[in-house]
Amino acid sequence: MMRAAAMTCGLILAAACAAAPTPAPAEPENPALPSAANDTCGSSMFAELIGKPIDGPGVPGQSRLNRHIKPGTQVTMDYIAQRMNIEADAQGVIQRITCG
């Protein structure tokens, strides 16, 4: 009786392990954007702007919650989770979009 119970438990455990679904591979994250968990400002909606001019069409204008940052731009160090930082290189090409 004990042997039968042990075999039944073993079969149930084996079936449970075999039936476990394989997790889908995670999408590779874009290093120029915050991770999905840290996208508190909605920057992922603007991913197509990376590599385009910072003053081009579709780029949100500067405001309290949007900053355009080029080399040498002075910015405050306060963290505002909903604020989007659009960072460009010296030529004005968007390199990165972050929150904070």
Secondary structure, DSSP 8 states (H G I E B T S, - for coil): -HHHHHHHHHHHHHHHHHH-----------TTS--GGG-TT-GGGGGGGTTSBTTSTT----BTTEEEE-TT--------TT-EEEEE-TTSBEEEEEE-
